[in-house]
Amino acid sequence: MQVTSTTSPAAPAGLQAQRPRLPDTGFVRQKLLLSFVPFSKSTLWRRVNEGVFPAPIRLSVGITAWRVEDVRRWIAEQD
């Protein structure tokens, strides 16, 4: 049996996938936040409940987000 690999063609120069970047200010939702912290969603919420990770802010019904400044401060403290 022959194994073949399939690769997608390279994206045009302006459309290459970029790694997400943490904004300088503002708010970040959970999905994006999880790409910057080294743990899972359940660990994130456990650490929030334990008070060792910043708590999110409720922006409206069903919408919570973390202040970027709080997340950046937490990341800096981990070094």
N, CA, C and O atoms as a DFTB+ gen file, in Angstrom:
316 C
 N C O
     1  1       0.840      -1.178       0.000
     2  2       0.000       0.000       0.000
     3  2       0.880       1.234       0.000
     4  3       1.807       1.355       0.801
     5  1       0.587       2.117      -0.880
     6  2       1.368       3.340      -0.985
     7  2       0.680       4.451      -0.208
     8  3      -0.528       4.654      -0.332
     9  1       1.450       5.160       0.584
    10  2       0.913       6.267       1.370
    11  2       1.267       7.554       0.652
    12  3       2.426       7.792       0.313
    13  1       0.280       8.361       0.428
    14  2       0.529       9.659      -0.200
    15  2       0.120      10.746       0.761
    16  3      -0.818      10.589       1.542
    17  1       0.814      11.816       0.695
    18  2       0.435      12.938       1.550
    19  2      -0.201      13.999       0.681
    20  3       0.173      14.208      -0.473
    21  1      -1.147      14.643       1.259
    22  2      -1.779      15.735       0.539
    23  2      -1.457      17.024       1.270
    24  3      -1.581      17.117       2.492
    25  1      -1.056      17.976       0.527
    26  2      -0.788      19.283       1.116
    27  2      -1.590      20.310       0.353
    28  3      -1.775      20.216      -0.860
    29  1      -2.049      21.267       1.077
    30  2      -2.800      22.315       0.409
    31  2      -1.812      23.298      -0.201
    32  3      -0.710      23.472       0.318
    33  1      -2.189      23.930      -1.281
    34  2      -1.282      24.901      -1.894
    35  2      -1.026      26.055      -0.933
    36  3      -1.864      26.378      -0.091
    37  1       0.116      26.654      -1.068
    38  2       0.473      27.780      -0.203
    39  2      -0.519      28.918      -0.411
    40  3      -0.961      29.191      -1.527
    41  1      -0.850      29.564       0.684
    42  2      -1.768      30.690       0.615
    43  2      -1.062      31.876      -0.028
    44  3       0.152      32.026       0.110
    45  1      -1.807      32.711      -0.723
    46  2      -1.208      33.927      -1.285
    47  2      -0.562      34.758      -0.176
    48  3      -0.961      34.670       0.985
    49  1       0.405      35.540      -0.528
    50  2       1.210      36.287       0.439
    51  2       0.384      37.050       1.471
    52  3       0.718      37.024       2.655
    53  1      -0.661      37.713       1.063
    54  2      -1.449      38.507       1.999
    55  2      -2.447      37.708       2.813
    56  3      -3.067      38.255       3.726
    57  1      -2.622      36.426       2.510
    58  2      -3.650      35.624       3.179
    59  2      -3.077      34.511       4.033
    60  3      -3.805      33.584       4.387
    61  1      -1.820      34.566       4.371
    62  2      -1.223      33.522       5.189
    63  2      -1.828      33.570       6.583
    64  3      -2.133      34.638       7.115
    65  1      -1.993      32.386       7.160
    66  2      -2.564      32.307       8.505
    67  2      -1.616      32.986       9.487
    68  3      -0.413      32.728       9.498
    69  1      -2.178      33.838      10.292
    70  2      -1.376      34.529      11.289
    71  2      -1.729      33.984      12.659
    72  3      -2.878      33.635      12.933
    73  1      -0.731      33.919      13.504
    74  2      -0.954      33.493      14.877
    75  2      -1.751      34.589      15.581
    76  3      -1.469      35.774      15.402
    77  1      -2.746      34.200      16.382
    78  2      -3.525      35.236      17.076
    79  2      -2.619      36.086      17.966
    80  3      -1.627      35.605      18.513
    81  1      -2.979      37.331      18.095
    82  2      -2.196      38.264      18.894
    83  2      -3.084      38.850      19.978
    84  3      -4.223      39.240      19.724
    85  1      -2.552      38.904      21.178
    86  2      -3.278      39.497      22.291
    87  2      -3.294      41.002      22.089
    88  3      -2.234      41.615      21.966
    89  1      -4.471      41.612      22.053
    90  2      -4.526      43.070      21.849
    91  2      -3.802      43.813      22.970
    92  3      -3.534      43.240      24.026
    93  1      -3.493      45.062      22.744
    94  2      -2.825      45.872      23.762
    95  2      -3.783      46.280      24.873
    96  3      -3.400      46.314      26.043
    97  1      -5.010      46.586      24.520
    98  2      -6.022      46.990      25.499
    99  2      -7.364      46.396      25.094
   100  3      -7.500      45.810      24.020
   101  1      -8.329      46.552      25.950
   102  2      -9.672      46.091      25.634
   103  2     -10.020      44.796      26.343
   104  3      -9.572      44.536      27.459
   105  1     -10.824      43.996      25.673
   106  2     -11.317      42.756      26.257
   107  2     -11.036      41.589      25.331
   108  3     -10.930      41.753      24.116
   109  1     -10.918      40.406      25.924
   110  2     -10.687      39.199      25.143
   111  2     -11.657      38.117      25.640
   112  3     -11.802      37.891      26.841
   113  1     -12.309      37.464      24.685
   114  2     -13.254      36.403      25.026
   115  2     -12.507      35.106      25.290
   116  3     -11.325      34.974      24.972
   117  1     -13.217      34.153      25.877
   118  2     -12.601      32.897      26.315
   119  2     -11.888      32.151      25.194
   120  3     -10.766      31.685      25.392
   121  1     -12.497      32.026      24.043
   122  2     -11.901      31.252      22.950
   123  2     -10.516      31.786      22.580
   124  3      -9.577      31.007      22.415
   125  1     -10.385      33.090      22.449
   126  2      -9.093      33.680      22.120
   127  2      -8.142      33.592      23.312
   128  3      -6.953      33.324      23.140
   129  1      -8.656      33.816      24.508
   130  2      -7.831      33.753      25.713
   131  2      -7.138      32.403      25.832
   132  3      -5.966      32.334      26.202
   133  1      -7.853      31.340      25.522
   134  2      -7.282      30.000      25.673
   135  2      -6.106      29.745      24.747
   136  3      -5.352      28.797      24.965
   137  1      -5.931      30.563      23.724
   138  2      -4.760      30.396      22.864
   139  2      -3.522      31.075      23.463
   140  3      -2.424      30.933      22.925
   141  1      -3.687      31.803      24.559
   142  2      -2.567      32.499      25.195
   143  2      -2.196      31.953      26.560
   144  3      -1.146      32.309      27.096
   145  1      -3.021      31.106      27.131
   146  2      -2.720      30.536      28.449
   147  2      -2.474      29.039      28.291
   148  3      -3.064      28.397      27.422
   149  1      -1.604      28.485      29.129
   150  2      -1.205      27.084      28.950
   151  2      -2.111      26.074      29.648
   152  3      -1.626      25.099      30.223
   153  1      -3.424      26.301      29.602
   154  2      -4.314      25.336      30.216
   155  2      -5.666      25.302      29.517
   156  3      -5.955      26.128      28.652
   157  1      -6.491      24.329      29.909
   158  2      -7.782      24.089      29.270
   159  2      -8.864      25.008      29.827
   160  3      -8.643      25.761      30.776
   161  1     -10.037      24.925      29.211
   162  2     -11.179      25.729      29.654
   163  2     -11.552      25.401      31.094
   164  3     -11.796      26.309      31.889
   165  1     -11.599      24.123      31.439
   166  2     -11.991      23.758      32.806
   167  2     -10.946      24.231      33.820
   168  3     -11.297      24.663      34.918
   169  1      -9.674      24.149      33.457
   170  2      -8.623      24.648      34.355
   171  2      -8.698      26.165      34.475
   172  3      -8.474      26.710      35.556
   173  1      -9.009      26.847      33.389
   174  2      -9.185      28.299      33.420
   175  2     -10.223      28.675      34.466
   176  3      -9.965      29.515      35.329
   177  1     -11.396      28.055      34.392
   178  2     -12.473      28.400      35.324
   179  2     -12.157      27.976      36.754
   180  3     -12.551      28.652      37.704
   181  1     -11.443      26.856      36.912
   182  2     -11.045      26.446      38.260
   183  2     -10.103      27.487      38.852
   184  3     -10.231      27.844      40.023
   185  1      -9.151      27.979      38.047
   186  2      -8.213      28.990      38.541
   187  2      -8.907      30.322      38.814
   188  3      -8.542      31.025      39.756
   189  1      -9.894      30.672      38.009
   190  2     -10.676      31.890      38.286
   191  2     -11.377      31.731      39.630
   192  3     -11.337      32.638      40.462
   193  1     -12.018      30.584      39.848
   194  2     -12.737      30.345      41.107
   195  2     -11.811      30.307      42.310
   196  3     -12.213      30.684      43.410
   197  1     -10.568      29.856      42.117
   198  2      -9.576      29.823      43.195
   199  2      -8.948      31.184      43.436
   200  3      -8.266      31.383      44.441
   201  1      -9.170      32.129      42.520
   202  2      -8.610      33.466      42.659
   203  2      -7.165      33.582      42.208
   204  3      -6.495      34.561      42.537
   205  1      -6.664      32.591      41.453
   206  2      -5.280      32.656      40.982
   207  2      -5.177      33.103      39.528
   208  3      -4.076      33.215      38.990
   209  1      -6.308      33.358      38.896
   210  2      -6.345      33.918      37.546
   211  2      -7.418      35.000      37.559
   212  3      -8.440      34.844      38.228
   213  1      -7.206      36.094      36.831
   214  2      -8.186      37.191      36.843
   215  2      -9.589      36.718      36.455
   216  3      -9.757      35.870      35.578
   217  1     -10.566      37.276      37.117
   218  2     -11.962      36.960      36.812
   219  2     -12.416      37.757      35.592
   220  3     -11.950      38.873      35.362
   221  1     -13.318      37.181      34.821
   222  2     -13.841      37.924      33.671
   223  2     -14.848      38.971      34.122
   224  3     -15.295      38.980      35.269
   225  1     -15.186      39.837      33.207
   226  2     -16.186      40.876      33.449
   227  2     -17.388      40.568      32.577
   228  3     -17.244      40.239      31.399
   229  1     -18.572      40.674      33.156
   230  2     -19.790      40.451      32.383
   231  2     -20.094      41.714      31.593
   232  3     -20.359      42.771      32.166
   233  1     -20.054      41.594      30.273
   234  2     -20.323      42.751      29.413
   235  2     -21.811      42.893      29.122
   236  3     -22.320      44.006      28.988
   237  1     -22.501      41.769      29.026
   238  2     -23.948      41.758      28.852
   239  2     -24.426      40.342      29.154
   240  3     -23.624      39.474      29.499
   241  1     -25.708      40.111      29.027
   242  2     -26.246      38.778      29.296
   243  2     -25.566      37.768      28.375
   244  3     -25.617      37.896      27.152
   245  1     -24.937      36.775      28.971
   246  2     -24.290      35.730      28.186
   247  2     -22.954      36.094      27.586
   248  3     -22.375      35.285      26.862
   249  1     -22.438      37.288      27.860
   250  2     -21.147      37.689      27.290
   251  2     -20.217      38.112      28.418
   252  3     -20.441      39.111      29.101
   253  1     -19.171      37.318      28.589
   254  2     -18.134      37.664      29.547
   255  2     -16.812      37.746      28.806
   256  3     -16.609      37.079      27.792
   257  1     -15.927      38.564      29.320
   258  2     -14.617      38.731      28.695
   259  2     -13.631      39.154      29.772
   260  3     -14.011      39.655      30.830
   261  1     -12.368      38.940      29.478
   262  2     -11.299      39.316      30.390
   263  2     -10.674      40.610      29.921
   264  3     -10.492      40.818      28.722
   265  1     -10.340      41.491      30.867
   266  2      -9.612      42.701      30.526
   267  2      -8.212      42.289      30.087
   268  3      -7.539      41.544      30.799
   269  1      -7.773      42.754      28.947
   270  2      -6.469      42.392      28.409
   271  2      -5.364      42.795      29.383
   272  3      -4.386      42.066      29.549
   273  1      -5.513      43.938      30.019
   274  2      -4.495      44.405      30.960
   275  2      -4.323      43.408      32.105
   276  3      -3.198      43.160      32.539
   277  1      -5.426      42.832      32.604
   278  2      -5.351      41.830      33.673
   279  2      -4.647      40.570      33.195
   280  3      -3.841      39.992      33.923
   281  1      -4.948      40.145      31.981
   282  2      -4.321      38.942      31.416
   283  2      -2.832      39.185      31.200
   284  3      -2.011      38.330      31.533
   285  1      -2.478      40.333      30.651
   286  2      -1.062      40.649      30.438
   287  2      -0.301      40.692      31.765
   288  3       0.832      40.217      31.849
   289  1      -0.922      41.259      32.796
   290  2      -0.286      41.316      34.119
   291  2      -0.060      39.901      34.651
   292  3       1.006      39.607      35.190
   293  1      -1.063      39.017      34.503
   294  2      -0.941      37.645      34.971
   295  2       0.194      36.939      34.223
   296  3       1.000      36.242      34.840
   297  1       0.264      37.113      32.905
   298  2       1.322      36.481      32.106
   299  2       2.693      36.967      32.565
   300  3       3.619      36.168      32.698
   301  1       2.831      38.274      32.809
   302  2       4.117      38.842      33.247
   303  2       4.520      38.282      34.609
   304  3       5.706      38.070      34.860
   305  1       3.558      38.043      35.482
   306  2       3.853      37.500      36.810
   307  2       4.319      36.054      36.764
   308  3       4.925      35.572      37.721
   309  1       4.049      35.355      35.672
   310  2       4.420      33.928      35.568
   311  2       5.886      33.739      35.204
   312  3       6.407      32.631      35.329
   313  1       6.557      34.785      34.761
   314  2       7.968      34.659      34.358
   315  2       8.894      34.559      35.517
   316  3      10.106      34.448      35.331
